[in-house]
């Protein structure tokens, strides 16, 4: 018994000494991708009606969800379709669209799309959308989307998605 307690205490101290942090990793199903967005996100289980996946994450910095495109394998085509869809939103500000390649720490490559929208034509922009399009283990296209307001947009959340996105 004393040996077991000593080993548990030693493992705990070793974890503290090496800087181990608790994981906040979330797996989105059926996309079979995951991220660790950091602290402060509440998981909301919901029906996974294609292309939407479960769970949805809600926090002070916005909302994160995943999309799964099981019949599509070309990231560029999915990104093109998503961008066309976003452009068709009359609230999207045309000058705000950005598209760039990204790579995760786990070696995934993909396309990051972002844009700003404005609900009231006379008011300030009130929505920011980011989509990270990549492949899951099966080669199917998937996307992690982060939707927020310009005031609450979090560079830390964007970096966490970019760095920790991986296949499961």
OpenMM code with the backbone's topology and positions (N, CA, C; nanometers):
from openmm import Vec3, app, unit

residues = "UNK UNK UNK UNK UNK UNK UNK UNK UNK UNK UNK UNK UNK UNK UNK UNK UNK UNK UNK UNK UNK UNK UNK UNK UNK UNK UNK UNK UNK UNK UNK UNK UNK UNK UNK UNK UNK UNK UNK UNK UNK UNK UNK UNK UNK UNK UNK UNK UNK UNK UNK UNK UNK UNK UNK UNK UNK UNK UNK UNK UNK UNK UNK UNK UNK UNK UNK UNK UNK UNK UNK UNK UNK UNK UNK UNK UNK UNK UNK UNK UNK UNK UNK UNK UNK UNK UNK UNK UNK UNK UNK UNK UNK UNK UNK UNK UNK UNK UNK UNK UNK UNK UNK UNK UNK UNK UNK UNK UNK UNK UNK UNK UNK UNK UNK UNK UNK UNK UNK UNK UNK UNK UNK UNK UNK UNK UNK UNK UNK UNK UNK UNK UNK UNK UNK UNK UNK UNK UNK UNK UNK UNK UNK UNK UNK UNK UNK UNK UNK UNK UNK UNK UNK UNK UNK UNK UNK UNK UNK UNK UNK UNK UNK UNK UNK UNK UNK UNK".split()
positions = [
    Vec3(0.0830, -0.1198, 0.0000),
    Vec3(0.0000, 0.0000, 0.0000),
    Vec3(0.0865, 0.1249, 0.0000),
    Vec3(0.1912, 0.1279, 0.0886),
    Vec3(0.2798, 0.2442, 0.0943),
    Vec3(0.3551, 0.2608, -0.0363),
    Vec3(0.3938, 0.1491, -0.0972),
    Vec3(0.4660, 0.1542, -0.2238),
    Vec3(0.3772, 0.2126, -0.3328),
    Vec3(0.2503, 0.1725, -0.3359),
    Vec3(0.1568, 0.2240, -0.4355),
    Vec3(0.1365, 0.3740, -0.4187),
    Vec3(0.1169, 0.4187, -0.2963),
    Vec3(0.1000, 0.5613, -0.2705),
    Vec3(0.2251, 0.6386, -0.3098),
    Vec3(0.3410, 0.5823, -0.2804),
    Vec3(0.4670, 0.6475, -0.3155),
    Vec3(0.4813, 0.6599, -0.4668),
    Vec3(0.4445, 0.5544, -0.5400),
    Vec3(0.4530, 0.5585, -0.6861),
    Vec3(0.3551, 0.6599, -0.7457),
    Vec3(0.2342, 0.6653, -0.6923),
    Vec3(0.1349, 0.7625, -0.7402),
    Vec3(0.1835, 0.9043, -0.7137),
    Vec3(0.2352, 0.9290, -0.5946),
    Vec3(0.2867, 1.0620, -0.5602),
    Vec3(0.4056, 1.0978, -0.6493),
    Vec3(0.4928, 1.0024, -0.6744),
    Vec3(0.6099, 1.0263, -0.7588),
    Vec3(0.5674, 1.0584, -0.9014),
    Vec3(0.4684, 0.9846, -0.9534),
    Vec3(0.4184, 1.0110, -1.0885),
    Vec3(0.3567, 1.1503, -1.0969),
    Vec3(0.2834, 1.1895, -0.9932),
    Vec3(0.2247, 1.3236, -0.9896),
    Vec3(0.3298, 1.4323, -0.9874),
    Vec3(0.4317, 1.4151, -0.9082),
    Vec3(0.5404, 1.5135, -0.9014),
    Vec3(0.6160, 1.5204, -1.0334),
    Vec3(0.6378, 1.4046, -1.0950),
    Vec3(0.7059, 1.4017, -1.2241),
    Vec3(0.6237, 1.4776, -1.3277),
    Vec3(0.4896, 1.4588, -1.3252),
    Vec3(0.4025, 1.5315, -1.4174),
    Vec3(0.4108, 1.6808, -1.3968),
    Vec3(0.4128, 1.7253, -1.2724),
    Vec3(0.4254, 1.8676, -1.2428),
    Vec3(0.5603, 1.9212, -1.2867),
    Vec3(0.6640, 1.8451, -1.2623),
    Vec3(0.7994, 1.8894, -1.2952),
    Vec3(0.8203, 1.9006, -1.4458),
    Vec3(0.7555, 1.8144, -1.5226),
    Vec3(0.7747, 1.8179, -1.6676),
    Vec3(0.6735, 1.9073, -1.7367),
    Vec3(0.5881, 1.9697, -1.6613),
    Vec3(0.4942, 2.0662, -1.7197),
    Vec3(0.3744, 2.0033, -1.7866),
    Vec3(0.3359, 1.8832, -1.7496),
    Vec3(0.2185, 1.8193, -1.8081),
    Vec3(0.0932, 1.8995, -1.7736),
    Vec3(0.0139, 1.9241, -1.8757),
    Vec3(-0.1109, 1.9951, -1.8552),
    Vec3(-0.2261, 1.8998, -1.8838),
    Vec3(-0.3396, 1.9208, -1.8192),
    Vec3(-0.4538, 1.8353, -1.8503),
    Vec3(-0.4971, 1.8587, -1.9957),
    Vec3(-0.5424, 1.7537, -2.0588),
    Vec3(-0.5845, 1.7644, -2.1982),
    Vec3(-0.7301, 1.8100, -2.2052),
    Vec3(-0.7576, 1.8962, -2.2994),
    Vec3(-0.8944, 1.9398, -2.3286),
    Vec3(-0.9342, 1.8900, -2.4672),
    Vec3(-0.8700, 1.7800, -2.5126),
    Vec3(-0.8914, 1.7289, -2.6477),
    Vec3(-1.0356, 1.6833, -2.6663),
    Vec3(-1.0926, 1.7207, -2.7807),
    Vec3(-1.2302, 1.6866, -2.8164),
    Vec3(-1.2281, 1.6182, -2.9529),
    Vec3(-1.2949, 1.5030, -2.9628),
    Vec3(-1.3061, 1.4315, -3.0900),
    Vec3(-1.4445, 1.4556, -3.1483),
    Vec3(-1.4467, 1.4944, -3.2754),
    Vec3(-1.5720, 1.5204, -3.3466),
    Vec3(-1.6080, 1.3968, -3.4282),
    Vec3(-1.7329, 1.3494, -3.4086),
    Vec3(-1.7786, 1.2303, -3.4794),
    Vec3(-1.8932, 1.2685, -3.5702),
    Vec3(-1.9024, 1.2138, -3.6878),
    Vec3(-1.8248, 1.1065, -3.7473),
    Vec3(-1.7014, 1.1520, -3.8249),
    Vec3(-1.6606, 1.2762, -3.8147),
    Vec3(-1.5446, 1.3246, -3.8906),
    Vec3(-1.4151, 1.2558, -3.8486),
    Vec3(-1.4091, 1.2130, -3.7218),
    Vec3(-1.2909, 1.1475, -3.6664),
    Vec3(-1.1671, 1.2353, -3.6736),
    Vec3(-1.1863, 1.3603, -3.6310),
    Vec3(-1.0761, 1.4535, -3.6117),
    Vec3(-1.0917, 1.5111, -3.4720),
    Vec3(-0.9823, 1.5628, -3.4189),
    Vec3(-0.9900, 1.6197, -3.2844),
    Vec3(-0.9029, 1.7442, -3.2750),
    Vec3(-0.9342, 1.8245, -3.1735),
    Vec3(-0.8548, 1.9421, -3.1396),
    Vec3(-0.8473, 1.9541, -2.9882),
    Vec3(-0.7511, 2.0310, -2.9424),
    Vec3(-0.7444, 2.0701, -2.8014),
    Vec3(-0.7541, 2.2227, -2.7999),
    Vec3(-0.8759, 2.2771, -2.7842),
    Vec3(-0.8943, 2.4217, -2.7931),
    Vec3(-0.8505, 2.4984, -2.6691),
    Vec3(-0.8106, 2.4263, -2.5646),
    Vec3(-0.7751, 2.4920, -2.4393),
    Vec3(-0.8946, 2.4917, -2.3448),
    Vec3(-0.8806, 2.5647, -2.2367),
    Vec3(-0.9849, 2.5685, -2.1339),
    Vec3(-1.0973, 2.6648, -2.1717),
    Vec3(-1.2129, 2.6455, -2.1086),
    Vec3(-1.3232, 2.7402, -2.1235),
    Vec3(-1.4238, 2.7046, -2.2308),
    Vec3(-1.4194, 2.5820, -2.2829),
    Vec3(-1.5133, 2.5407, -2.3869),
    Vec3(-1.6056, 2.4333, -2.3318),
    Vec3(-1.7362, 2.4521, -2.3503),
    Vec3(-1.8368, 2.3561, -2.3044),
    Vec3(-1.8799, 2.2703, -2.4231),
    Vec3(-1.8761, 2.1390, -2.4038),
    Vec3(-1.9197, 2.0479, -2.5089),
    Vec3(-2.0710, 2.0340, -2.5059),
    Vec3(-2.1327, 2.0512, -2.6209),
    Vec3(-2.2774, 2.0353, -2.6340),
    Vec3(-2.3030, 1.9230, -2.7341),
    Vec3(-2.3495, 1.8092, -2.6841),
    Vec3(-2.3812, 1.6969, -2.7717),
    Vec3(-2.5058, 1.7325, -2.8521),
    Vec3(-2.5046, 1.6926, -2.9782),
    Vec3(-2.6161, 1.7225, -3.0666),
    Vec3(-2.6257, 1.6139, -3.1717),
    Vec3(-2.7359, 1.6088, -3.2420),
    Vec3(-2.7509, 1.5118, -3.3498),
    Vec3(-2.6466, 1.5423, -3.4570),
    Vec3(-2.5827, 1.4395, -3.5049),
    Vec3(-2.4799, 1.4571, -3.6077),
    Vec3(-2.5435, 1.4424, -3.7454),
    Vec3(-2.6210, 1.5434, -3.7843),
    Vec3(-2.6853, 1.5433, -3.9157),
    Vec3(-2.5851, 1.5923, -4.0192),
    Vec3(-2.5487, 1.5053, -4.1158),
    Vec3(-2.4460, 1.5437, -4.2137),
    Vec3(-2.4766, 1.6770, -4.2797),
    Vec3(-2.3799, 1.7601, -4.3012),
    Vec3(-2.2377, 1.7354, -4.2769),
    Vec3(-2.1924, 1.7704, -4.1348),
    Vec3(-2.2850, 1.8120, -4.0474),
    Vec3(-2.2468, 1.8517, -3.9117),
    Vec3(-2.2054, 1.7316, -3.8283),
    Vec3(-2.1165, 1.7569, -3.7339),
    Vec3(-2.0658, 1.6542, -3.6435),
    Vec3(-2.0961, 1.6941, -3.5000),
    Vec3(-2.0756, 1.6005, -3.4095),
    Vec3(-2.0956, 1.6272, -3.2684),
    Vec3(-1.9660, 1.5993, -3.1945),
    Vec3(-1.9358, 1.6740, -3.0898),
    Vec3(-2.0153, 1.7788, -3.0254),
    Vec3(-1.9898, 1.9156, -3.0891),
    Vec3(-2.0645, 2.0134, -3.0416),
    Vec3(-2.0394, 2.1544, -3.0729),
    Vec3(-1.9768, 2.2124, -2.9467),
    Vec3(-1.8775, 2.2986, -2.9626),
    Vec3(-1.8124, 2.3619, -2.8481),
    Vec3(-1.8586, 2.5068, -2.8387),
    Vec3(-1.8985, 2.5473, -2.7191),
    Vec3(-1.9408, 2.6847, -2.6952),
    Vec3(-1.8545, 2.7441, -2.5850),
    Vec3(-1.8130, 2.8683, -2.6029),
    Vec3(-1.7330, 2.9355, -2.5021),
    Vec3(-1.7442, 3.0859, -2.5176),
    Vec3(-1.6793, 3.1590, -2.4291),
    Vec3(-1.6830, 3.3054, -2.4362),
    Vec3(-1.6230, 3.3562, -2.5655),
    Vec3(-1.5313, 3.2792, -2.6240),
    Vec3(-1.4651, 3.3223, -2.7465),
    Vec3(-1.5409, 3.2819, -2.8722),
    Vec3(-1.6573, 3.2165, -2.8586),
    Vec3(-1.7355, 3.1816, -2.9765),
    Vec3(-1.7831, 3.0383, -2.9783),
    Vec3(-1.7888, 2.9805, -3.0992),
    Vec3(-1.8381, 2.8451, -3.1194),
    Vec3(-1.7431, 2.7708, -3.2130),
    Vec3(-1.7209, 2.6428, -3.1841),
    Vec3(-1.6386, 2.5572, -3.2698),
    Vec3(-1.7218, 2.4346, -3.3046),
    Vec3(-1.7233, 2.3995, -3.4331),
    Vec3(-1.7890, 2.2765, -3.4744),
    Vec3(-1.7097, 2.2131, -3.5887),
    Vec3(-1.7518, 2.0942, -3.6271),
    Vec3(-1.6840, 2.0233, -3.7360),
    Vec3(-1.7854, 1.9842, -3.8424),
    Vec3(-1.7370, 1.9771, -3.9641),
    Vec3(-1.8166, 1.9310, -4.0774),
    Vec3(-1.7440, 1.8132, -4.1412),
    Vec3(-1.8210, 1.7181, -4.1924),
    Vec3(-1.7662, 1.5968, -4.2528),
    Vec3(-1.8243, 1.5830, -4.3930),
    Vec3(-1.7366, 1.5667, -4.4914),
    Vec3(-1.7778, 1.5523, -4.6310),
    Vec3(-1.7313, 1.4149, -4.6798),
    Vec3(-1.8040, 1.3074, -4.6443),
    Vec3(-1.7550, 1.1717, -4.6704),
    Vec3(-1.7381, 1.1365, -4.8176),
    Vec3(-1.8073, 1.2053, -4.9066),
    Vec3(-1.7981, 1.1742, -5.0493),
    Vec3(-1.6979, 1.2633, -5.1222),
    Vec3(-1.6230, 1.3432, -5.0477),
    Vec3(-1.5288, 1.4352, -5.1111),
    Vec3(-1.3884, 1.4111, -5.0572),
    Vec3(-1.2915, 1.4097, -5.1484),
    Vec3(-1.1523, 1.3842, -5.1093),
    Vec3(-1.0578, 1.4962, -5.1524),
    Vec3(-1.1063, 1.5908, -5.2296),
    Vec3(-1.0219, 1.7000, -5.2799),
    Vec3(-1.0412, 1.8241, -5.1922),
    Vec3(-0.9411, 1.8551, -5.1111),
    Vec3(-0.9488, 1.9690, -5.0188),
    Vec3(-0.9758, 2.0998, -5.0935),
    Vec3(-0.9098, 2.1186, -5.2055),
    Vec3(-0.9273, 2.2437, -5.2812),
    Vec3(-1.0705, 2.2590, -5.3304),
    Vec3(-1.1327, 2.1497, -5.3758),
    Vec3(-1.2716, 2.1572, -5.4223),
    Vec3(-1.3660, 2.1907, -5.3065),
    Vec3(-1.3437, 2.1280, -5.1910),
    Vec3(-1.4284, 2.1577, -5.0747),
    Vec3(-1.4094, 2.3025, -5.0331),
    Vec3(-1.2844, 2.3487, -5.0286),
    Vec3(-1.2580, 2.4891, -4.9925),
    Vec3(-1.3231, 2.5833, -5.0925),
    Vec3(-1.3165, 2.5492, -5.2220),
    Vec3(-1.3820, 2.6319, -5.3247),
    Vec3(-1.5327, 2.6380, -5.3013),
    Vec3(-1.5945, 2.5227, -5.2728),
    Vec3(-1.7390, 2.5185, -5.2498),
    Vec3(-1.7775, 2.5974, -5.1252),
    Vec3(-1.6967, 2.5828, -5.0194),
    Vec3(-1.7263, 2.6573, -4.8971),
    Vec3(-1.7132, 2.8071, -4.9219),
    Vec3(-1.6086, 2.8475, -4.9936),
    Vec3(-1.5884, 2.9896, -5.0200),
    Vec3(-1.7017, 3.0447, -5.1063),
    Vec3(-1.7481, 2.9674, -5.2042),
    Vec3(-1.8605, 3.0103, -5.2873),
    Vec3(-1.9860, 3.0266, -5.2005),
    Vec3(-2.0066, 2.9329, -5.1107),
    Vec3(-2.1218, 2.9413, -5.0201),
    Vec3(-2.1121, 3.0656, -4.9313),
    Vec3(-1.9936, 3.0891, -4.8743),
    Vec3(-1.9742, 3.2068, -4.7893),
    Vec3(-1.9951, 3.3350, -4.8699),
    Vec3(-1.9448, 3.3372, -4.9921),
    Vec3(-1.9566, 3.4568, -5.0770),
    Vec3(-2.1018, 3.4866, -5.1107),
    Vec3(-2.1850, 3.3812, -5.1168),
    Vec3(-2.3265, 3.3990, -5.1473),
    Vec3(-2.4059, 3.4575, -5.0320),
    Vec3(-2.3432, 3.4635, -4.9149),
    Vec3(-2.4089, 3.5236, -4.7983),
    Vec3(-2.4021, 3.6753, -4.8145),
    Vec3(-2.5160, 3.7404, -4.8292),
    Vec3(-2.5157, 3.8845, -4.8551),
    Vec3(-2.4634, 3.9662, -4.7370),
    Vec3(-2.4423, 3.9024, -4.6234),
    Vec3(-2.3868, 3.9735, -4.5079),
    Vec3(-2.2345, 3.9655, -4.5037),
    Vec3(-2.1777, 3.8766, -4.5847),
    Vec3(-2.0317, 3.8623, -4.5893),
    Vec3(-1.9701, 3.9836, -4.6584),
    Vec3(-1.8627, 4.0347, -4.6008),
    Vec3(-1.7939, 4.1495, -4.6595),
    Vec3(-1.6924, 4.0990, -4.7623),
    Vec3(-1.7128, 4.1325, -4.8911),
    Vec3(-1.6297, 4.0752, -4.9990),
    Vec3(-1.4792, 4.0981, -4.9797),
    Vec3(-1.4396, 4.2115, -4.9269),
    Vec3(-1.2974, 4.2418, -4.9105),
    Vec3(-1.2317, 4.1605, -4.7989),
    Vec3(-1.3122, 4.0920, -4.7181),
    Vec3(-1.2588, 4.0265, -4.5987),
    Vec3(-1.2153, 3.8811, -4.6207),
    Vec3(-1.2440, 3.8242, -4.7372),
    Vec3(-1.2117, 3.6833, -4.7598),
    Vec3(-1.0614, 3.6605, -4.7674),
    Vec3(-1.0171, 3.5581, -4.6926),
    Vec3(-0.8768, 3.5187, -4.6962),
    Vec3(-0.8703, 3.3671, -4.7096),
    Vec3(-0.7682, 3.3223, -4.7789),
    Vec3(-0.7477, 3.1793, -4.8016),
    Vec3(-0.5984, 3.1535, -4.7949),
    Vec3(-0.5589, 3.0595, -4.7083),
    Vec3(-0.4161, 3.0293, -4.6949),
    Vec3(-0.3975, 2.8825, -4.6594),
    Vec3(-0.2839, 2.8288, -4.6992),
    Vec3(-0.2499, 2.6924, -4.6617),
    Vec3(-0.2082, 2.6897, -4.5158),
    Vec3(-0.2282, 2.5752, -4.4517),
    Vec3(-0.1806, 2.5590, -4.3146),
    Vec3(-0.1305, 2.4167, -4.2964),
    Vec3(-0.0488, 2.3970, -4.1944),
    Vec3(-0.0005, 2.2644, -4.1555),
    Vec3(-0.0081, 2.2547, -4.0036),
    Vec3(-0.0473, 2.1384, -3.9535),
    Vec3(-0.0587, 2.1183, -3.8096),
    Vec3(0.0697, 2.0552, -3.7564),
    Vec3(0.0815, 2.0536, -3.6239),
    Vec3(0.1974, 1.9894, -3.5617),
    Vec3(0.1994, 1.8401, -3.5884),
    Vec3(0.0817, 1.7796, -3.6131),
    Vec3(0.0761, 1.6357, -3.6404),
    Vec3(0.1039, 1.6039, -3.7872),
    Vec3(0.1255, 1.7076, -3.8691),
    Vec3(0.1600, 1.6858, -4.0092),
    Vec3(0.0448, 1.6956, -4.1068),
    Vec3(-0.0741, 1.7308, -4.0608),
    Vec3(-0.1864, 1.7498, -4.1535),
    Vec3(-0.1684, 1.8795, -4.2303),
    Vec3(-0.2032, 1.8766, -4.3568),
    Vec3(-0.2026, 1.9976, -4.4388),
    Vec3(-0.3460, 2.0301, -4.4762),
    Vec3(-0.3722, 2.1565, -4.4986),
    Vec3(-0.5069, 2.1950, -4.5363),
    Vec3(-0.5150, 2.3392, -4.5798),
    Vec3(-0.6383, 2.3870, -4.5900),
    Vec3(-0.6662, 2.5242, -4.6325),
    Vec3(-0.7473, 2.5928, -4.5230),
    Vec3(-0.7044, 2.7110, -4.4856),
    Vec3(-0.7738, 2.7938, -4.3858),
    Vec3(-0.8482, 2.9031, -4.4611),
    Vec3(-0.9806, 2.9068, -4.4456),
    Vec3(-1.0658, 3.0115, -4.5034),
    Vec3(-1.1162, 3.0995, -4.3905),
    Vec3(-1.1216, 3.2300, -4.4152),
    Vec3(-1.1801, 3.3194, -4.3145),
    Vec3(-1.2482, 3.4368, -4.3838),
    Vec3(-1.3456, 3.4918, -4.3139),
    Vec3(-1.4142, 3.6114, -4.3625),
    Vec3(-1.4867, 3.6794, -4.2479),
    Vec3(-1.5294, 3.8024, -4.2740),
    Vec3(-1.6045, 3.8833, -4.1780),
    Vec3(-1.7430, 3.9091, -4.2355),
    Vec3(-1.8432, 3.9148, -4.1479),
    Vec3(-1.9799, 3.9451, -4.1916),
    Vec3(-2.0372, 4.0585, -4.1077),
    Vec3(-2.1400, 4.1189, -4.1644),
    Vec3(-2.2035, 4.2359, -4.1028),
    Vec3(-2.3544, 4.2181, -4.1125),
    Vec3(-2.4223, 4.2039, -3.9983),
    Vec3(-2.5676, 4.1813, -3.9979),
    Vec3(-2.6444, 4.3041, -4.0435),
    Vec3(-2.6023, 4.4196, -3.9956),
    Vec3(-2.6689, 4.5454, -4.0263),
    Vec3(-2.5774, 4.6269, -4.1179),
    Vec3(-2.6262, 4.6586, -4.2370),
    Vec3(-2.5427, 4.7290, -4.3358),
    Vec3(-2.4847, 4.8606, -4.2836),
    Vec3(-2.5497, 4.9210, -4.1856),
    Vec3(-2.4995, 5.0478, -4.1338),
    Vec3(-2.4153, 5.0304, -4.0079),
    Vec3(-2.4152, 4.9095, -3.9526),
    Vec3(-2.3406, 4.8841, -3.8295),
    Vec3(-2.2021, 4.8288, -3.8566),
    Vec3(-2.1272, 4.8074, -3.7522),
    Vec3(-1.9930, 4.7510, -3.7680),
    Vec3(-2.0005, 4.6006, -3.7953),
    Vec3(-1.8929, 4.5423, -3.8489),
    Vec3(-1.8902, 4.3969, -3.8666),
    Vec3(-1.9141, 4.3284, -3.7321),
    Vec3(-1.9925, 4.2177, -3.7336),
    Vec3(-2.0257, 4.1531, -3.6070),
    Vec3(-2.0031, 4.0018, -3.6062),
    Vec3(-1.9386, 3.9472, -3.7113),
    Vec3(-1.9116, 3.8038, -3.7136),
    Vec3(-1.7816, 3.7752, -3.7866),
    Vec3(-1.7046, 3.6807, -3.7312),
    Vec3(-1.5822, 3.6320, -3.7963),
    Vec3(-1.5966, 3.4811, -3.8090),
    Vec3(-1.5605, 3.4281, -3.9233),
    Vec3(-1.5690, 3.2846, -3.9479),
    Vec3(-1.4343, 3.2322, -3.9960),
    Vec3(-1.3908, 3.1210, -3.9370),
    Vec3(-1.2673, 3.0541, -3.9771),
    Vec3(-1.2995, 2.9079, -4.0026),
    Vec3(-1.2539, 2.8529, -4.1136),
    Vec3(-1.2721, 2.7112, -4.1440),
    Vec3(-1.1381, 2.6519, -4.1831),
    Vec3(-1.1032, 2.5414, -4.1176),
    Vec3(-0.9783, 2.4703, -4.1439),
    Vec3(-1.0152, 2.3386, -4.2126),
    Vec3(-0.9926, 2.3314, -4.3438),
    Vec3(-1.0333, 2.2165, -4.4246),
    Vec3(-0.9128, 2.1236, -4.4420),
    Vec3(-0.9317, 1.9950, -4.4121),
    Vec3(-0.8236, 1.8968, -4.4252),
    Vec3(-0.8848, 1.7592, -4.4498),
    Vec3(-0.8052, 1.6528, -4.4347),
    Vec3(-0.8513, 1.5143, -4.4510),
    Vec3(-0.8556, 1.4426, -4.3176),
    Vec3(-0.9465, 1.3461, -4.3057),
    Vec3(-0.9416, 1.2556, -4.1908),
    Vec3(-0.8596, 1.1324, -4.2305),
    Vec3(-0.8521, 1.0332, -4.1442),
    Vec3(-0.7699, 0.9136, -4.1685),
    Vec3(-0.8147, 0.8377, -4.2932),
    Vec3(-0.9418, 0.8472, -4.3271),
    Vec3(-0.9947, 0.7775, -4.4450),
    Vec3(-0.9729, 0.8545, -4.5750),
    Vec3(-0.9153, 0.9751, -4.5655),
    Vec3(-0.8940, 1.0569, -4.6844),
    Vec3(-1.0141, 1.1425, -4.7208),
    Vec3(-1.1167, 1.1415, -4.6353),
    Vec3(-1.2369, 1.2219, -4.6599),
    Vec3(-1.2130, 1.3651, -4.6111),
    Vec3(-1.2753, 1.4591, -4.6757),
    Vec3(-1.2592, 1.5985, -4.6346),
    Vec3(-1.3400, 1.6281, -4.5084),
    Vec3(-1.2787, 1.7064, -4.4212),
    Vec3(-1.3398, 1.7497, -4.2958),
    Vec3(-1.3009, 1.8956, -4.2722),
    Vec3(-1.3771, 1.9624, -4.1887),
    Vec3(-1.3480, 2.1026, -4.1584),
    Vec3(-1.3780, 2.1314, -4.0123),
    Vec3(-1.2879, 2.2046, -3.9485),
    Vec3(-1.3144, 2.2594, -3.8156),
    Vec3(-1.3489, 2.4065, -3.8380),
    Vec3(-1.4635, 2.4489, -3.7871),
    Vec3(-1.5069, 2.5876, -3.8027),
    Vec3(-1.5105, 2.6579, -3.6681),
    Vec3(-1.4572, 2.7784, -3.6666),
    Vec3(-1.4571, 2.8629, -3.5466),
    Vec3(-1.5313, 2.9901, -3.5838),
    Vec3(-1.6438, 3.0166, -3.5165),
    Vec3(-1.7265, 3.1339, -3.5453),
    Vec3(-1.7314, 3.2199, -3.4196),
    Vec3(-1.7073, 3.3489, -3.4382),
    Vec3(-1.6982, 3.4395, -3.3248),
    Vec3(-1.7351, 3.5808, -3.3680),
    Vec3(-1.7210, 3.6749, -3.2784),
    Vec3(-1.7382, 3.8166, -3.3124),
    Vec3(-1.5988, 3.8780, -3.3242),
    Vec3(-1.5853, 3.9885, -3.3965),
    Vec3(-1.4533, 4.0515, -3.4068),
    Vec3(-1.3945, 4.0875, -3.2698),
    Vec3(-1.4808, 4.1252, -3.1749),
    Vec3(-1.4321, 4.1645, -3.0421),
    Vec3(-1.3816, 4.0450, -2.9616),
    Vec3(-1.4399, 3.9291, -2.9834),
    Vec3(-1.4049, 3.8104, -2.9039),
    Vec3(-1.3128, 3.7138, -2.9771),
    Vec3(-1.2796, 3.7465, -3.1010),
    Vec3(-1.1909, 3.6584, -3.1781),
    Vec3(-1.0618, 3.6359, -3.1003),
    Vec3(-1.0243, 3.5095, -3.0861),
    Vec3(-0.9112, 3.4734, -3.0028),
    Vec3(-0.7966, 3.4161, -3.0863),
    Vec3(-0.6845, 3.4860, -3.0867),
    Vec3(-0.5646, 3.4363, -3.1553),
    Vec3(-0.5204, 3.3044, -3.0925),
    Vec3(-0.5383, 3.2906, -2.9611),
    Vec3(-0.5000, 3.1669, -2.8920),
    Vec3(-0.5856, 3.0493, -2.9396),
    Vec3(-0.7151, 3.0723, -2.9610),
    Vec3(-0.8027, 2.9656, -3.0099),
    Vec3(-0.7645, 2.9262, -3.1518),
    Vec3(-0.7402, 3.0238, -3.2368),
    Vec3(-0.6989, 2.9947, -3.3745),
    Vec3(-0.5691, 2.9152, -3.3768),
    Vec3(-0.4735, 2.9554, -3.2950),
    Vec3(-0.3452, 2.8854, -3.2886),
    Vec3(-0.3631, 2.7447, -3.2324),
    Vec3(-0.4498, 2.7291, -3.1325),
    Vec3(-0.4756, 2.5965, -3.0755),
    Vec3(-0.5346, 2.5033, -3.1809),
    Vec3(-0.6284, 2.5525, -3.2600),
    Vec3(-0.6870, 2.4705, -3.3665),
    Vec3(-0.5779, 2.4345, -3.4667),
    Vec3(-0.5047, 2.5338, -3.5116),
    Vec3(-0.4004, 2.5121, -3.6122),
    Vec3(-0.2949, 2.4118, -3.5635),
    Vec3(-0.2574, 2.4223, -3.4376),
    Vec3(-0.1514, 2.3355, -3.3848),
    Vec3(-0.2005, 2.1962, -3.3478),
    Vec3(-0.3217, 2.1840, -3.2906),
    Vec3(-0.3619, 2.0569, -3.2311),
    Vec3(-0.4562, 1.9728, -3.3159),
    Vec3(-0.5018, 2.0238, -3.4292),
    Vec3(-0.5907, 1.9468, -3.5167),
    Vec3(-0.5192, 1.8183, -3.5593),
    Vec3(-0.5873, 1.7039, -3.5374),
    Vec3(-0.5286, 1.5748, -3.5791),
    Vec3(-0.6400, 1.4754, -3.6103),
    Vec3(-0.6027, 1.3691, -3.6807),
    Vec3(-0.6988, 1.2634, -3.7114),
    Vec3(-0.7043, 1.1644, -3.5968),
    Vec3(-0.8180, 1.0989, -3.5826),
    Vec3(-0.8367, 0.9991, -3.4761),
    Vec3(-0.8627, 0.8637, -3.5371),
] * unit.nanometer
topology = app.Topology()
chain = topology.addChain("A")
for resn in residues:
    res = topology.addResidue(resn, chain)
    for name in ("N", "CA", "C"):
        topology.addAtom(name, app.Element.getBySymbol(name[0]), res)
